[in-house]
Amino acid sequence: MAYVNTLDCVVTSTQNVPHVKLLEKVTIIDGESFALPPRYAPVRILGQGSFGVVCSAKDSETNEMVAIKKLKNLFIQSPKEDKQAQRVQQLRALRELNILKFCNHPNVIGLRDIILPEDTSFEDIYIVMECMAGDLRVVLNNKRKNIDNYHCRHFVHKVIQGLSYLHSANVLHRDVKPSNILLDATCNVKICDMGMAREVDPTGTRLSTNYVQSRYYRAPELLLDYPKITTASDMWAVGCVFAEILLRRPLFVGTSPVNQIEQIVALLGTPDKSDIFGVKEGVEYITKMIPYTKGRGLKAILPRSSDVTIDLLSKLLHFNPNKRITAMEALQHPYFKDIYEPSNSNMSPVPFHLDERPIYNTNAIKNKILEVIRKHHKIIPETEPEKKTLDVPNVDFSGRRRSLSEVVKINFRDFFDEDTQPANESEIIKPTLKRSRSKCKLCKELRPESTYEGLVLEVFE
């Protein structure tokens, strides 16, 4: 459904690349417009926020339901005071596209398509992904449904498998919470929303001053503004989600970062000073302002949970990020002894890497995003070498003449603060579970779309 317009070329600093135009139609759902190729027919809004909206859609070519995420107004002209915030969103979009394109794991949401913009003046980006029937938050909020131990273990196991894969690829998710854990009627579990995800900095330095994870799932070191962030913060969030499944309510519901720390200490006890990672003021607040306490303990709020359950939970919720259990270690914990099978399925064969050093302004980000989309559509070969902006320093990728200040930034970019191939499908070894061909009593109500009819359910017998 595409044609090549040989008159519409995108002028880069090195060569002319023919641009592809798609025949699009605009559909409006609940006041939100979606400009999509005819193969996608939007059905309903699944979720939305200030920078994006997700809808379900029918793919006429595959006859399957997909989820389409619209990252809106990314490149719209904004007031000067909003440009920094907009640039943060643009970089997040670039990272999300690259990470989604890189990932290939059954417990991480899969990329199906990236809509090719009509021209270089695009303002929105459309990402097509697998469509799941609902998220863990929906299940937790349905108080009529009991989550038995088998489902709890299954959900937590799959989330940790997905994180094990991401962490092995040097990717930190940074926003693990029930609404970002997708489920379907087959009890499949997938981690979604890579908008906050980042490559792990080998130096361990803080990834972003704009990073605000959902407070209920934020690790102590983040609450205390510690300048070094690691994958351990994701594991704390898993511990919070694990406890929430058992309790059917959030474990810590602080009204502020300080109150969140107070609730953590009240339950887990006052940590040793050597286990507190944070800025000086944060450490002193815990050691001097909060009265010493042994804490109520996890067993007090989960009296019916087994010792092995409490043990895993306590290892996930260790105050010290360096002593917190890793994803790979958690998979080998006795809590999963009946379902864990050693394999390489939870390891990425290669690490993820995105060099952001040359990306200093909106035009550079936009051209990087366009390059990712073109590679996805094979307009540009995956193996094509990266284009060097310094080949023609006074012209950007769109052919626009750069200003003097932009040329200076290019040559002195280090002074300014401003694709790896995915794993082959054959390298993904899915863990073997006992299977039943009956519908899951817990998850079957997560089927709002008729396309889920006839799917085989995989649950514990």
C-alpha positions as CSV (number, residue, x, y, z in Angstrom):
1,M,0.0,0.0,0.0
2,A,2.9,2.4,-0.7
3,Y,4.5,4.1,-3.6
4,V,7.8,5.8,-4.1
5,N,7.7,9.5,-4.9
6,T,11.0,10.1,-6.7
7,L,10.4,13.8,-6.5
8,D,10.2,13.9,-2.8
9,C,13.7,13.1,-1.6
10,V,15.2,13.6,1.9
11,V,18.5,15.4,1.5
12,T,21.1,14.1,3.9
13,S,24.7,15.3,4.4
14,T,25.9,12.3,2.3
15,Q,23.3,11.2,-0.2
16,N,19.7,11.5,-1.5
17,V,17.3,8.9,-0.1
18,P,13.9,8.4,-1.9
19,H,11.1,8.9,0.5
20,V,8.0,6.6,0.7
21,K,4.5,7.9,1.2
22,L,1.7,5.9,2.6
23,L,-1.9,6.2,1.7
24,E,-3.4,7.2,5.0
25,K,-6.8,7.7,6.5
26,V,-7.7,9.6,9.7
27,T,-9.9,8.1,12.3
28,I,-11.1,10.0,15.4
29,I,-11.8,8.0,18.6
30,D,-12.9,9.9,21.7
31,G,-11.6,13.1,20.3
32,E,-8.1,11.7,19.4
33,S,-7.1,11.5,15.8
34,F,-5.1,8.6,14.3
35,A,-3.6,9.0,10.9
36,L,-2.9,5.4,9.9
37,P,-2.5,3.3,6.7
38,P,-5.8,1.6,5.6
39,R,-4.6,-1.8,6.9
40,Y,-5.1,-0.6,10.5
41,A,-8.7,0.1,11.7
42,P,-8.7,1.7,15.2
43,V,-11.3,0.2,17.6
44,R,-11.0,1.9,21.0
45,I,-8.7,3.8,23.3
46,L,-6.8,1.6,25.7
47,G,-5.0,4.3,27.6
48,Q,-3.6,7.8,27.4
49,G,-1.3,10.3,29.0
50,S,0.0,13.8,28.4
51,F,2.5,12.7,25.7
52,G,0.8,9.7,24.2
53,V,-2.3,7.6,23.6
54,V,-2.8,3.9,22.8
55,C,-5.6,2.4,20.9
56,S,-6.5,-1.1,19.8
57,A,-6.8,-1.7,16.1
58,K,-7.6,-4.5,13.6
59,D,-4.8,-5.4,11.2
60,S,-6.6,-6.4,8.0
61,E,-3.4,-8.0,6.6
62,T,-3.0,-10.4,9.5
63,N,-6.6,-10.4,10.8
64,E,-5.2,-9.8,14.3
65,M,-5.7,-7.1,16.9
66,V,-2.7,-4.8,17.5
67,A,-2.0,-2.0,19.9
68,I,-1.0,1.3,18.3
69,K,0.8,3.9,20.5
70,K,0.7,7.4,19.2
71,L,3.5,9.6,20.6
72,K,1.9,13.0,19.9
73,N,3.2,16.5,19.3
74,L,6.8,15.4,19.6
75,F,8.0,17.8,17.0
76,I,5.4,20.6,17.1
77,Q,6.7,24.1,17.7
78,S,6.6,24.8,21.4
79,P,7.3,27.8,23.6
80,K,10.9,28.4,24.5
81,E,10.3,27.4,28.1
82,D,8.9,24.0,27.1
83,K,11.7,23.1,24.6
84,Q,13.8,21.2,27.2
85,A,10.8,19.1,28.3
86,Q,9.9,18.5,24.7
87,R,13.5,17.4,23.9
88,V,13.3,14.9,26.8
89,Q,10.2,13.4,25.3
90,Q,11.9,13.2,21.9
91,L,14.9,11.4,23.3
92,R,12.6,9.0,25.1
93,A,10.8,8.3,21.9
94,L,14.1,7.6,20.1
95,R,15.2,5.2,22.9
96,E,11.8,3.5,23.0
97,L,11.9,2.8,19.3
98,N,15.4,1.4,19.4
99,I,14.7,-0.7,22.5
100,L,11.5,-2.1,21.1
101,K,13.3,-2.9,17.8
102,F,16.1,-4.6,19.7
103,C,14.0,-6.7,22.1
104,N,12.9,-10.3,21.2
105,H,11.6,-12.1,24.2
106,P,8.2,-13.7,25.0
107,N,7.8,-11.7,28.2
108,V,8.6,-8.3,26.6
109,I,6.0,-6.6,24.4
110,G,6.8,-7.2,20.7
111,L,7.1,-4.6,18.0
112,R,5.0,-5.2,14.9
113,D,5.4,-2.1,12.9
114,I,6.4,1.6,12.9
115,I,4.2,3.8,10.7
116,L,6.3,5.5,8.0
117,P,5.6,9.3,8.1
118,E,4.4,10.9,4.9
119,D,7.2,13.5,4.9
120,T,9.9,15.0,7.1
121,S,7.4,17.5,8.6
122,F,5.8,14.8,10.8
123,E,4.9,15.7,14.4
124,D,3.6,12.4,15.7
125,I,5.0,8.8,15.7
126,Y,2.8,5.7,15.6
127,I,4.2,2.4,17.0
128,V,2.4,-0.8,16.4
129,M,2.8,-3.5,19.0
130,E,1.2,-6.8,20.1
131,C,-2.2,-6.3,21.6
132,M,-2.9,-7.8,25.0
133,A,-6.3,-8.0,26.6
134,G,-5.5,-6.1,29.8
135,D,-3.0,-5.4,32.5
136,L,-2.2,-6.7,36.0
137,R,-3.8,-3.6,37.5
138,V,-7.2,-4.7,36.0
139,V,-6.9,-8.1,37.7
140,L,-5.8,-6.6,41.0
141,N,-8.7,-4.2,41.0
142,N,-11.3,-6.9,40.5
143,K,-11.8,-7.9,44.1
144,R,-14.3,-10.6,43.1
145,K,-11.5,-12.7,41.6
146,N,-9.1,-14.6,43.8
147,I,-5.5,-14.8,42.7
148,D,-4.3,-18.2,43.8
149,N,-0.7,-19.1,44.5
150,Y,-0.2,-20.6,41.1
151,H,-1.2,-17.5,39.3
152,C,0.8,-15.3,41.6
153,R,3.9,-17.4,41.0
154,H,3.3,-17.5,37.3
155,F,2.9,-13.7,37.0
156,V,6.0,-12.9,39.1
157,H,8.1,-15.5,37.3
158,K,7.3,-14.2,33.9
159,V,8.0,-10.6,34.9
160,I,11.4,-11.5,36.3
161,Q,12.1,-13.5,33.1
162,G,11.4,-10.4,31.0
163,L,13.6,-8.2,33.3
164,S,16.4,-10.8,33.2
165,Y,16.4,-10.5,29.5
166,L,16.4,-6.7,29.6
167,H,19.0,-6.5,32.3
168,S,21.3,-8.9,30.4
169,A,21.0,-6.5,27.4
170,N,22.0,-3.6,29.7
171,V,18.5,-2.1,29.6
172,L,16.9,-0.6,32.7
173,H,13.1,-0.5,32.5
174,R,12.7,2.2,35.2
175,D,8.9,2.0,35.4
176,V,7.8,-1.5,36.5
177,K,4.3,-1.4,38.0
178,P,1.0,-3.4,37.5
179,S,-0.3,-1.2,34.7
180,N,2.9,-1.9,32.7
181,I,2.5,-5.7,33.1
182,L,0.2,-6.9,30.3
183,L,-1.8,-10.1,30.4
184,D,-4.2,-11.9,28.1
185,A,-6.7,-14.7,28.2
186,T,-3.9,-17.3,27.6
187,C,-2.1,-16.1,30.8
188,N,0.7,-14.7,28.7
189,V,2.6,-12.0,30.6
190,K,4.6,-9.2,28.9
191,I,6.4,-6.1,30.2
192,C,5.4,-3.0,28.2
193,D,6.0,0.7,28.0
194,M,9.7,1.3,27.2
195,G,9.2,5.1,27.3
196,M,11.3,5.4,30.5
197,A,13.7,2.6,29.6
198,R,17.4,3.5,29.3
199,E,20.7,1.8,28.6
200,V,22.5,1.1,31.8
201,D,25.4,3.5,32.2
202,P,28.6,1.4,32.9
203,T,29.8,4.1,35.3
204,G,26.5,3.9,37.2
205,T,25.9,7.6,37.0
206,R,22.4,9.0,37.2
207,L,20.5,8.5,34.0
208,S,18.3,11.5,34.1
209,T,17.4,14.4,36.3
210,N,13.9,14.2,34.9
211,Y,13.4,10.6,36.0
212,V,10.2,10.2,38.1
213,Q,9.2,6.6,38.5
214,S,5.8,5.9,40.1
215,R,6.4,6.6,43.8
216,Y,4.8,3.4,45.2
217,Y,7.3,1.3,43.3
218,R,10.4,3.6,43.7
219,A,13.4,2.1,45.3
220,P,14.9,3.8,48.5
221,E,18.0,4.9,46.6
222,L,15.8,6.7,44.1
223,L,13.7,8.3,46.9
224,L,17.0,9.5,48.5
225,D,18.3,10.9,45.2
226,Y,21.3,8.6,45.0
227,P,23.3,9.6,41.9
228,K,24.0,6.1,40.7
229,I,21.1,4.0,39.3
230,T,21.3,0.3,38.6
231,T,19.0,-2.6,37.6
232,A,18.5,-3.2,41.3
233,S,15.8,-0.4,41.2
234,D,13.8,-2.6,38.8
235,M,14.0,-5.5,41.3
236,W,12.7,-3.4,44.1
237,A,9.7,-2.5,42.0
238,V,9.2,-6.3,41.3
239,G,9.1,-6.8,45.1
240,C,6.5,-4.1,45.4
241,V,4.4,-5.7,42.7
242,F,4.8,-9.2,44.2
243,A,3.6,-7.9,47.5
244,E,0.7,-6.1,45.9
245,I,-0.5,-9.3,44.2
246,L,-0.4,-11.1,47.6
247,L,-2.1,-8.2,49.5
248,R,-4.4,-7.0,46.7
249,R,-3.3,-3.4,47.5
250,P,-0.1,-1.4,47.0
251,L,2.6,-2.2,49.6
252,F,3.7,1.3,50.2
253,V,1.4,4.3,49.5
254,G,3.5,7.3,50.5
255,T,2.0,10.7,49.9
256,S,5.5,12.1,49.2
257,P,9.1,10.8,48.8
258,V,9.7,11.4,52.5
259,N,6.5,9.7,53.6
260,Q,7.3,6.8,51.3
261,I,10.7,6.3,53.0
262,E,9.0,6.5,56.4
263,Q,6.5,3.7,55.4
264,I,9.4,1.6,54.1
265,V,11.3,2.0,57.4
266,A,8.2,1.3,59.4
267,L,7.7,-2.0,57.7
268,L,11.2,-3.2,57.1
269,G,13.0,-1.6,60.0
270,T,15.7,1.0,60.2
271,P,18.5,0.0,57.9
272,D,22.2,0.0,58.9
273,K,23.8,3.2,57.8
274,S,26.1,1.3,55.4
275,D,23.0,0.1,53.6
276,I,21.6,3.5,52.9
277,F,22.5,4.9,49.5
278,G,21.5,8.6,49.0
279,V,22.5,12.2,49.3
280,K,23.8,13.3,52.7
281,E,20.6,14.9,53.7
282,G,18.6,11.7,53.0
283,V,20.9,9.5,54.9
284,E,20.8,11.9,57.9
285,Y,17.0,12.0,57.8
286,I,16.7,8.2,58.2
287,T,19.4,7.9,60.8
288,K,18.6,11.0,62.9
289,M,15.0,12.1,62.2
290,I,13.1,8.7,62.0
291,P,13.1,6.9,65.3
292,Y,14.9,3.6,65.3
293,T,12.6,0.6,64.7
294,K,12.9,-3.1,64.0
295,G,9.8,-2.7,61.7
296,R,6.6,-4.7,61.6
297,G,8.1,-7.2,59.2
298,L,6.7,-8.8,56.1
299,K,5.3,-11.8,57.9
300,A,3.1,-9.5,60.0
301,I,1.2,-8.3,56.9
302,L,1.4,-11.6,55.1
303,P,0.7,-14.2,57.9
304,R,-0.5,-16.8,55.4
305,S,2.4,-16.6,53.1
306,S,5.0,-19.4,53.2
307,D,8.5,-18.9,54.5
308,V,10.0,-19.3,51.0
309,T,7.6,-16.6,49.7
310,I,8.7,-14.2,52.5
311,D,12.3,-15.0,51.8
312,L,12.1,-14.0,48.1
313,L,10.1,-10.9,49.0
314,S,12.7,-9.8,51.6
315,K,15.5,-10.3,49.1
316,L,13.7,-8.2,46.5
317,L,13.0,-5.5,49.1
318,H,16.5,-5.2,50.5
319,F,17.3,-1.6,51.4
320,N,20.8,-1.9,50.0
321,P,20.7,-2.1,46.1
322,N,24.1,-3.9,46.1
323,K,22.6,-6.7,48.3
324,R,19.3,-6.9,46.5
325,I,18.7,-10.1,44.6
326,T,19.2,-9.9,40.8
327,A,16.8,-11.1,38.2
328,M,18.8,-14.2,37.3
329,E,19.3,-15.0,41.0
330,A,15.6,-14.6,41.6
331,L,14.7,-17.1,38.9
332,Q,16.8,-19.7,40.7
333,H,15.1,-19.0,44.1
334,P,13.3,-22.0,45.7
335,Y,10.0,-20.1,45.2
336,F,10.2,-21.1,41.5
337,K,11.7,-24.5,42.0
338,D,8.8,-26.3,40.2
339,I,8.9,-24.1,37.1
340,Y,12.5,-22.9,36.7
341,E,14.5,-24.5,33.9
342,P,18.1,-23.3,33.3
343,S,18.4,-22.0,29.7
344,N,19.7,-19.1,27.7
345,S,16.2,-17.8,27.0
346,N,16.5,-15.1,29.5
347,M,19.8,-13.7,28.3
348,S,20.2,-11.3,25.4
349,P,22.9,-12.6,22.9
350,V,24.2,-9.0,22.5
351,P,24.0,-5.9,24.7
352,F,21.8,-3.0,23.6
353,H,23.6,0.3,22.8
354,L,22.5,3.7,21.6
355,D,25.1,6.3,21.1
356,E,23.4,9.6,22.2
357,R,26.5,11.8,22.1
358,P,26.0,13.3,18.6
359,I,22.3,13.9,19.3
360,Y,22.2,17.4,20.6
361,N,19.0,19.1,19.1
362,T,15.6,18.4,17.8
363,N,16.6,18.0,14.1
364,A,19.3,15.4,15.0
365,I,16.8,13.4,17.1
366,K,14.2,13.6,14.3
367,N,16.6,12.3,11.7
368,K,17.7,9.5,14.0
369,I,14.0,8.5,14.5
370,L,13.4,8.7,10.8
371,E,16.5,6.5,10.2
372,V,15.2,3.9,12.6
373,I,11.8,3.8,10.8
374,R,13.4,3.5,7.4
375,K,15.6,0.6,8.6
376,H,12.5,-1.1,9.9
377,H,10.8,-0.7,6.5
378,K,14.1,-1.8,4.8
379,I,14.4,1.5,2.9
380,I,17.8,1.8,4.5
381,P,19.7,-1.5,5.0
382,E,20.3,-2.5,8.7
383,T,24.0,-2.9,8.0
384,E,24.4,0.6,6.5
385,P,27.1,2.5,8.4
386,E,26.0,5.4,10.6
387,K,25.9,8.7,8.7
388,K,28.4,11.2,10.1
389,T,27.0,14.7,10.6
390,L,30.6,16.1,10.4
391,D,30.8,15.1,6.7
392,V,29.0,18.3,5.9
393,P,28.9,20.2,9.1
394,N,26.9,23.2,7.8
395,V,24.0,21.1,6.5
396,D,21.7,18.8,8.6
397,F,20.1,15.5,7.5
398,S,17.0,17.3,6.1
399,G,19.1,19.6,3.9
400,R,18.6,22.7,6.0
401,R,21.5,25.0,6.4
402,R,22.7,25.0,10.0
403,S,23.2,28.2,12.0
404,L,26.6,29.2,13.3
405,S,25.6,28.2,16.8
406,E,24.6,24.7,15.6
407,V,27.9,24.3,13.8
408,V,29.8,25.3,16.9
409,K,27.8,22.7,19.0
410,I,28.6,20.0,16.5
411,N,32.4,20.6,16.7
412,F,32.3,21.1,20.5
413,R,29.4,18.7,21.4
414,D,31.3,17.1,24.3
415,F,31.0,20.4,26.1
416,F,27.3,20.6,25.8
417,D,24.7,19.0,28.1
418,E,22.0,18.4,26.1
419,D,21.0,-0.9,16.0
420,T,21.8,-3.7,17.3
421,Q,20.2,-6.8,15.6
422,P,17.5,-8.4,17.8
423,A,17.9,-12.0,18.8
424,N,16.8,-14.6,16.3
425,E,13.5,-16.3,17.1
426,S,15.4,-19.6,17.2
427,E,17.4,-18.3,20.1
428,I,14.3,-17.7,22.2
429,I,13.7,-20.9,24.3
430,K,10.4,-20.6,26.0
431,P,10.2,-22.3,29.4
432,T,8.2,-25.5,29.5
433,L,5.0,-25.4,31.7
434,K,2.2,-27.8,32.3
435,R,-0.6,-26.9,30.0
436,S,-4.3,-27.1,30.1
437,R,-6.6,-26.5,27.1
438,S,-9.3,-24.9,29.2
439,K,-10.0,-21.3,29.8
440,C,-8.4,-19.5,32.7
441,K,-11.1,-18.6,35.2
442,L,-9.0,-15.6,36.4
443,C,-7.8,-14.2,33.0
444,K,-10.7,-15.1,30.7
445,E,-12.5,-11.8,31.5
446,L,-9.6,-9.9,30.1
447,R,-10.9,-10.5,26.5
448,P,-12.5,-7.3,25.3
449,E,-11.8,-8.2,21.7
450,S,-13.4,-11.0,19.7
451,T,-10.1,-11.8,18.1
452,Y,-9.0,-13.6,21.2
453,E,-11.6,-16.4,20.6
454,G,-10.0,-19.8,20.0
455,L,-6.7,-19.1,21.6
456,V,-5.2,-22.0,23.6
457,L,-4.7,-21.2,27.3
458,E,-1.5,-22.1,29.0
459,V,-1.9,-22.4,32.8
460,F,-0.8,-24.6,35.6
461,E,-2.9,-27.6,36.1
